Amino acid sequence: MAAPRPASGNRRWWVLGIAFTVAFLVFASWRVLSVADEKVHAKAVAWEALDERTLNLTFTVNKAPDATVVCTLQAQDFKKNVVGTLRTTVGPTPERTTSRTVTIRTTTLAFAGIVHDCIRVDAAP
């Protein structure tokens, strides 16, 4: 035996509910993907103390190719005190991941180099 069909007034509410749900899912997916594209991730890959006053730091930045970010890099001594700081700009690049090597001037011998932060400085298109 076949299930009874809903009244035609109820069908309209079902269609509206399904249409609203689909529209909401499309909007939510678009918003999540657009925010994920704006995130900036950076990490120190390698560092080397050249002498008591300089540290070479190699770091990578993962960002949107058209984005410009300013990264704050720090050199630390053995007790994790900051002994040198450098702000550097990473501009638009053809790739999402960019690797850079910079030299940080220090006040004393540095033991490690870190990426303190990377902040996007241009507005999203």
Buried (B, 14 or more C-beta within 10 A) or exposed (E): EEEEEEEEEEEEEEEEEEEEEEEEEEEEEEEEEEEEEEEBEBEBBEBEBEEEBBBBBBBBBBBBEEBBBEBBBBBBBEEEEBBBEBEBEBEEBEEEEBEBEBEBEBEEBBBBBBBBBBEBEEEEE
